[in-house]
């Protein structure tokens, strides 16, 4: 992974959208906050991410699931 602001925002937007636990959750609040500065393409999906974006997505998804207790941390 390398630092690219567009990959990071797209990946975290998708990860938060896929892993939040409801409208009262921290993840949903963060997703809404991202909407103030990020207007995603209607075509944004996991397949549209770059290789770097996909790596960031999977790392973000794992981090969110560990924080929610859905998977064990290493």
C-alpha positions, 0 to 999 in steps of 0.5 A: 500500500502507498499513500494516495488520498483518492484511494484512501477516501474511496476505500474507507467510504466503501468499507464504512458503507459495508461495515457500519452497524446501523444509523446510530453507529460510529461508522455511519456517523463517519460515513455521513461526515465523509459525505461533506467532502466526498461525492462518490461516483455512482459507479464506485464499487470494490471492483472499481478500486485500484489495486492500492485502493483495494488493499486499503479497503481490505485493511480498513474493513478488517480494522472495522470488523475487529473494532466491532468484535466480529473478528478476532485481532491477530 
